[in-house]
């Protein structure tokens, strides 16, 4: 059905299409009989899919990446697609409009997306209210936190701590986002000294709570091996639980989309299929060197079950999707879980 509708959806501005598809999903969930039949067809469960990491039991290893549900409005709707966990955000302490529109672009020939959203969100207080009023408390939720555009880097840690404190009772794990290319100078926080300071500060706050929450770091795919080595040192020194690999890329090499079209689009982070190989390479580099009790969540260019398996074989413990949904449709999560279950059983000794 989605493949039939996709040409019509792609006639719309990508941001409008995003809101339309969420609205349709919400309506479907509320439609008796038909909604249940369709949604049940999207679900796939198998005991072999269960994973336990960071003290959290995941029903399956496929999550929704941050950026889809920036404000915590849609996580209950998105569970209908069969996700094992949902990451919301990136959220900042204060509401901000993000960058001017148009700021989201499809690269159809490449099955990619370029965005320069700029951390548009309604602020952490609005997210907190929604999480407090949630109906389904069984959904595993990660809180992806960032800084406001107007906050200087030298006091950025204050923004992250504000979000951390507000969300701490309400989410299952945290993700520190210092890798978006769409907030000026944000990626400078990936340098060793400021990043160590930021993560240590968050861990100190974590220690003040009766129950500590896992903290992960989301990194860019554009880091050099030397910078990745620094990331490994920081993960060890600050004792965070692991890394999400990777965010969007500023690289434009090897695209089928013409240089003229890319130039017209302008700046932004590229996600989707063009990111697949680089994100997998970063996962492998980290997995070969990271402490074995740390985890890596693999994200970037997953458009099929085989893509997800490649990330797991490279060393990821869990995977996330977002852009792949735009091109593959709502059955993607089921396809991935079926492929992982089959692969897991095939790998088990007879």
C-alpha positions as CSV (number, residue, x, y, z in Angstrom):
1,X,0.0,0.0,0.0
2,X,2.8,2.4,0.9
3,X,4.6,1.9,-2.4
4,X,1.4,2.9,-4.2
5,X,1.0,6.0,-2.0
6,X,4.6,7.0,-2.0
7,X,4.6,8.9,-5.4
8,X,1.7,11.0,-4.1
9,X,3.4,11.6,-0.7
10,X,6.6,12.6,-2.5
11,X,4.7,15.3,-4.3
12,X,4.4,17.1,-0.9
13,X,7.0,19.1,0.8
14,X,9.0,16.6,2.9
15,X,8.1,18.4,6.2
16,X,4.4,18.5,5.4
17,X,4.5,14.8,4.3
18,X,6.1,13.9,7.6
19,X,3.2,15.4,9.5
20,X,0.6,14.0,7.1
21,X,1.9,10.4,7.5
22,X,1.9,10.7,11.3
23,X,-1.7,12.0,11.2
24,X,-2.8,9.1,9.0
25,X,-1.1,6.6,11.4
26,X,-2.8,8.2,14.3
27,X,-6.2,7.9,12.5
28,X,-5.5,4.3,11.6
29,X,-4.7,3.5,15.3
30,X,-8.1,4.9,16.2
31,X,-10.1,3.1,13.5
32,X,-11.7,-0.1,14.9
33,X,-11.1,-3.4,13.2
34,X,-9.3,-2.1,10.1
35,X,-6.7,-0.3,12.2
36,X,-6.1,-3.4,14.3
37,X,-5.8,-5.6,11.3
38,X,-3.2,-3.3,9.6
39,X,-1.2,-2.6,12.7
40,X,-1.1,-6.3,13.7
41,X,0.3,-7.1,10.3
42,X,3.2,-4.7,11.1
43,X,4.1,-6.5,14.3
44,X,6.7,-9.3,14.6
45,X,7.7,-10.9,17.9
46,X,10.1,-13.6,18.5
47,X,12.0,-14.6,21.7
48,X,15.3,-14.5,19.8
49,X,14.9,-10.8,19.4
50,X,15.0,-10.0,23.1
51,X,18.1,-8.0,24.1
52,X,19.3,-6.8,27.5
53,X,21.7,-3.9,27.6
54,X,22.4,-1.1,30.1
55,X,20.0,-2.7,32.6
56,X,17.1,-2.4,30.1
57,X,15.2,-5.3,28.5
58,X,14.5,-4.5,24.8
59,X,11.7,-6.6,23.2
60,X,13.6,-6.3,19.9
61,X,16.8,-4.5,18.8
62,X,15.2,-2.1,16.3
63,X,14.6,1.5,17.5
64,X,13.4,4.7,16.1
65,X,16.2,7.2,15.7
66,X,16.1,10.7,17.1
67,X,14.7,13.5,14.9
68,X,11.5,11.8,13.9
69,X,9.7,12.7,17.2
70,X,11.4,15.8,18.4
71,X,8.9,16.7,21.0
72,X,7.6,13.4,22.3
73,X,4.3,13.7,20.5
74,X,4.3,10.5,18.5
75,X,6.1,7.8,20.4
76,X,2.9,5.9,21.3
77,X,1.8,6.1,17.6
78,X,5.1,4.9,16.4
79,X,5.1,1.8,18.5
80,X,2.4,0.5,16.1
81,X,5.3,-0.1,13.6
82,X,6.9,-2.7,15.9
83,X,9.8,-0.7,17.3
84,X,11.6,-2.1,20.4
85,X,12.5,1.4,21.6
86,X,11.9,5.0,20.7
87,X,14.3,7.9,20.9
88,X,12.8,11.3,21.2
89,X,14.4,14.7,20.6
90,X,16.7,16.4,20.1
91,X,15.2,18.6,22.8
92,X,16.7,21.8,24.2
93,X,16.0,23.7,27.4
94,X,14.1,26.5,25.7
95,X,11.8,26.3,22.7
96,X,13.3,27.3,19.3
97,X,12.0,27.5,15.8
98,X,15.0,26.0,14.1
99,X,16.3,27.1,10.7
100,X,14.1,28.8,8.1
101,X,12.1,26.5,5.8
102,X,12.6,24.8,3.4
103,X,15.0,22.7,5.5
104,X,14.2,19.1,4.5
105,X,15.0,17.7,1.1
106,X,14.7,14.2,-0.5
107,X,17.5,12.8,-2.7
108,X,15.3,10.2,-4.4
109,X,17.9,8.9,-6.7
110,X,20.1,8.1,-3.7
111,X,17.4,7.2,-1.2
112,X,18.8,9.9,0.9
113,X,17.6,13.0,2.9
114,X,19.3,16.3,3.6
115,X,18.1,18.2,6.6
116,X,19.1,21.4,8.2
117,X,16.3,21.5,10.8
118,X,18.4,23.2,13.5
119,X,17.0,21.5,16.6
120,X,13.5,22.9,16.1
121,X,11.5,21.8,19.2
122,X,9.0,23.1,21.8
123,X,11.5,22.9,24.7
124,X,12.0,20.4,27.5
125,X,9.1,21.5,29.6
126,X,6.6,20.7,26.9
127,X,8.2,17.3,26.5
128,X,8.1,16.6,30.2
129,X,4.3,17.3,30.3
130,X,3.7,14.8,27.5
131,X,5.8,12.1,29.1
132,X,4.0,12.6,32.4
133,X,0.7,12.1,30.7
134,X,1.7,9.1,28.6
135,X,-0.7,6.2,28.5
136,X,1.7,3.4,27.6
137,X,4.4,3.3,30.3
138,X,6.0,0.1,28.8
139,X,7.6,1.9,25.8
140,X,11.3,2.1,26.2
141,X,12.2,5.8,25.6
142,X,15.5,7.5,25.1
143,X,15.9,11.2,25.6
144,X,18.2,12.9,23.1
145,X,19.4,16.2,24.5
146,X,21.1,19.3,23.0
147,X,21.8,22.9,23.6
148,X,20.0,26.0,22.4
149,X,21.4,27.8,19.4
150,X,22.0,31.0,21.4
151,X,23.9,29.2,24.2
152,X,27.7,29.7,23.8
153,X,29.8,26.6,23.8
154,X,31.6,27.5,26.9
155,X,28.4,27.2,29.0
156,X,26.7,24.5,26.8
157,X,27.0,22.0,29.6
158,X,24.4,24.0,31.5
159,X,21.8,23.3,28.8
160,X,22.5,19.6,28.7
161,X,22.2,19.4,32.5
162,X,18.9,21.3,32.5
163,X,17.4,18.8,30.0
164,X,19.0,15.9,31.9
165,X,17.5,16.9,35.2
166,X,14.0,17.5,33.7
167,X,13.9,14.2,31.9
168,X,15.7,12.0,34.3
169,X,12.6,10.5,36.0
170,X,10.8,10.0,32.6
171,X,13.2,8.4,30.2
172,X,15.1,5.1,30.2
173,X,18.4,6.4,28.8
174,X,20.0,9.6,27.5
175,X,21.8,10.5,24.3
176,X,24.1,13.5,24.3
177,X,23.9,15.1,20.8
178,X,27.0,17.2,20.0
179,X,27.2,15.9,16.4
180,X,24.4,17.7,14.5
181,X,25.9,19.8,11.7
182,X,22.9,22.2,11.8
183,X,23.6,24.1,15.0
184,X,26.6,26.5,14.5
185,X,29.8,25.3,16.2
186,X,28.0,22.4,17.9
187,X,30.4,19.9,16.5
188,X,33.3,21.7,18.2
189,X,32.0,20.1,21.4
190,X,33.2,16.8,20.1
191,X,36.7,17.8,20.8
192,X,38.3,16.0,23.6
193,X,38.5,18.6,26.3
194,X,35.0,20.1,26.1
195,X,33.4,16.8,25.5
196,X,35.1,15.2,28.5
197,X,34.0,18.2,30.7
198,X,30.4,17.9,29.4
199,X,30.1,14.1,30.0
200,X,31.8,14.2,33.4
201,X,29.3,16.9,34.5
202,X,26.4,14.8,33.4
203,X,27.8,11.7,35.2
204,X,28.2,13.8,38.4
205,X,24.5,14.8,38.1
206,X,23.7,11.1,37.5
207,X,25.3,10.2,40.8
208,X,22.9,12.5,42.7
209,X,19.9,10.3,41.7
210,X,18.9,7.1,43.5
211,X,18.7,5.3,40.1
212,X,21.3,6.3,37.6
213,X,20.3,6.4,33.9
214,X,22.5,5.2,31.1
215,X,24.2,7.9,29.0
216,X,25.2,7.4,25.4
217,X,27.1,9.8,23.0
218,X,25.9,10.3,19.5
219,X,28.9,11.0,17.1
220,X,29.3,12.3,13.6
221,X,30.4,10.0,10.7
222,X,32.9,12.6,9.6
223,X,35.4,12.0,12.4
224,X,38.9,10.9,11.6
225,X,40.4,7.8,13.1
226,X,42.4,10.0,15.5
227,X,39.2,11.7,16.6
228,X,37.5,8.3,17.0
229,X,40.4,7.2,19.2
230,X,39.7,10.3,21.3
231,X,36.0,9.3,21.5
232,X,37.1,5.9,22.8
233,X,39.3,7.5,25.5
234,X,36.4,9.8,26.5
235,X,33.9,6.9,26.8
236,X,36.4,5.1,29.0
237,X,37.4,8.1,31.1
238,X,33.8,9.3,31.7
239,X,32.4,5.7,32.0
240,X,29.3,6.5,29.9
241,X,27.5,3.4,28.6
242,X,28.4,3.7,24.9
243,X,28.0,5.4,21.5
244,X,25.4,5.9,18.9
245,X,27.1,5.7,15.5
246,X,26.3,7.8,13.6
247,X,24.6,11.1,13.0
248,X,24.2,12.7,9.6
249,X,27.2,13.5,7.3
250,X,28.3,16.7,5.6
251,X,30.1,14.6,2.9
252,X,28.5,14.7,-0.5
253,X,30.8,12.3,-2.4
254,X,29.5,9.5,-4.6
255,X,25.9,10.7,-5.0
256,X,23.7,10.0,-8.0
257,X,22.0,13.3,-7.5
258,X,23.6,16.0,-9.7
259,X,26.0,18.5,-8.3
260,X,23.7,21.3,-9.4
261,X,20.8,19.9,-7.4
262,X,23.1,19.4,-4.4
263,X,24.4,23.0,-4.7
264,X,20.8,24.3,-4.9
265,X,19.8,22.5,-1.7
266,X,22.8,23.9,0.2
267,X,24.0,23.0,3.6
268,X,22.7,20.2,5.9
269,X,23.2,16.7,7.2
270,X,22.8,13.8,4.8
271,X,21.1,10.7,6.0
272,X,19.7,7.6,4.3
273,X,21.3,5.0,2.0
274,X,24.4,7.1,1.1
275,X,25.5,7.0,4.8
276,X,25.3,3.2,5.1
277,X,28.8,2.2,4.4
278,X,30.5,5.0,6.4
279,X,28.4,4.5,9.5
280,X,29.1,0.8,9.4
281,X,32.8,1.4,9.0
282,X,32.7,3.7,12.1
283,X,30.8,1.1,14.0
284,X,33.5,-1.6,13.2
285,X,36.3,0.8,14.0
286,X,34.8,1.5,17.5
287,X,33.7,-2.1,18.1
288,X,37.2,-3.5,17.5
289,X,38.6,-1.1,20.2
290,X,35.9,-0.3,22.7
291,X,35.5,-1.9,26.1
292,X,33.4,-5.0,25.7
293,X,30.9,-4.0,28.4
294,X,30.0,-0.8,26.4
295,X,27.4,-0.8,23.7
296,X,27.1,0.7,20.2
297,X,23.8,1.6,18.6
298,X,24.2,1.5,14.9
299,X,22.2,4.0,12.8
300,X,22.7,5.3,9.3
301,X,21.4,4.1,5.9
302,X,19.4,1.1,7.1
303,X,16.8,0.4,4.4
304,X,16.5,-3.4,4.7
305,X,17.0,-6.3,7.0
306,X,20.4,-7.1,5.5
307,X,21.5,-3.5,6.2
308,X,20.7,-4.0,9.9
309,X,22.5,-7.3,10.0
310,X,25.6,-5.7,8.6
311,X,25.6,-3.2,11.4
312,X,25.1,-5.9,14.0
313,X,27.9,-8.0,12.5
314,X,30.1,-4.9,12.5
315,X,29.7,-4.7,16.3
316,X,26.4,-2.8,17.0
317,X,24.3,-4.2,19.8
318,X,21.1,-2.4,18.7
319,X,20.1,-0.5,15.6
320,X,17.9,2.5,14.8
321,X,16.1,3.7,11.6
322,X,14.5,6.9,10.4
323,X,15.2,7.9,6.8
324,X,14.7,4.3,5.7
325,X,11.1,4.5,6.7
326,X,10.6,7.3,4.1
327,X,11.6,5.1,1.3
328,X,10.7,1.6,2.5
329,X,7.5,2.4,4.3
330,X,6.0,1.2,7.6
331,X,6.8,-2.5,7.1
332,X,10.5,-1.9,7.4
333,X,10.7,-2.6,11.1
334,X,9.0,-5.9,10.7
335,X,11.3,-6.8,7.8
336,X,14.3,-6.0,9.9
337,X,13.1,-8.0,12.9
338,X,12.3,-11.0,10.7
339,X,15.7,-10.9,9.1
340,X,17.5,-10.5,12.5
341,X,15.5,-13.4,14.0
342,X,16.3,-15.7,11.0
343,X,20.0,-14.7,11.2
344,X,20.1,-15.3,14.9
345,X,18.6,-18.8,14.6
346,X,20.9,-19.6,11.7
347,X,23.9,-18.7,13.7
348,X,23.0,-20.8,16.7
349,X,24.6,-24.3,16.8
350,X,22.3,-27.2,15.9
